[in-house]
Amino acid sequence: MLVLKLISAILGVAFSFFGYLIFYKNKYSLINGFDADYKAGRKTEDYAKRVGLTELVLGAAILFVAMILLIFIFYSSVVFLADEGRRLEGAT
């Protein structure tokens, strides 16, 4: 389960990074086929900005959820270990 949460965090960072590059740095070539569609008039810069913003927001949301879950897992394991320690002390 921890591996899945780490993969989620990595995906969140990747989505956020690519969304940042597309939205703020205007790296529209990161969008598959955008250059050809832009030259043909099928896509506009507004489309690219929308894609970049969507990736940025989704990446931030995935990263936020992954961090909350990782903190929750860490906190629950610390509480579990503390309870185990109390239980063992009471048994002696």
N, C-alpha and C positions, 0 to 999 in steps of 0.2 A: 504494500500500500504506500509505503514511503517512496518507492521508486516512481509510482504514478504521480505522486504529488511533486516530486522533483522534475519529472517530465513536463508537468503542467506549468511549473515555474519557468522552465527553459522555453517552452512555447510562448508563454506570456512575454518574456523578454524579447524573443525573436519577432513576434507580431508587433510589439511596441517599437522595436528598432526599425523595422521596415516601414511601419506607419509613419514614424518620425522622418525617415529619409524621403518618403514620397510626399508627405504633407508639407513639411517645413523646408526641406532641401531641394524640392522639385526634381527628384530622381524618378521621373516618369517611366524610364526604361525598365524599372523593376516590375512594372505591370506588364503581364504577358500580352504581346501583340499591340501595345498601345501606340507605339511609334507609327506603325503601318496604318492603324485605324485613324490616328490623328491626321496623318497626311491625306488620307482618303476622305476625311471630313465626317467619319462615323462617330468619333469620340471627341470630347472637348477637354479643356483643362479643368473645368468644373467637375467632370467625371473623375479625373485623376485625383483631385483634391478630396472628393467624397470617398473614394476608395482608400486613400491614405488616412483620412480621419477615422474611417470605420476600422481599419486595421489597428490604428493607434488606440482607440477606445476599447476595442475587444481585447487587445493585448494587455492593456492596463487592468481591465476587469479580470482576465484570467490570472494575471500575476497577483492581483489583490486577493482573490479567492485562494490561490495556491499558498500565499504567505499566511493567510488566516488559518488554513488547514494545517500547515506545517507548525505554526505556533501552537495550535490546539493539540496536535499530536505530541509536541514537546512537553507542553504543560500537563497533559493527561499522563504521560509516562513518568513525569516527576512526582505527581500526586500518587500514582500507583506504587512507585518505589517507596515513597514515604509511608503509605499505608502498609506495605509489606514489612517495612522496618518496624513499625509499631506493633504489628501482629506478631512478629518474631520476638520482640522484646517482652510482650505479654505472655508468651508461651514458656519462657524460662522461669 
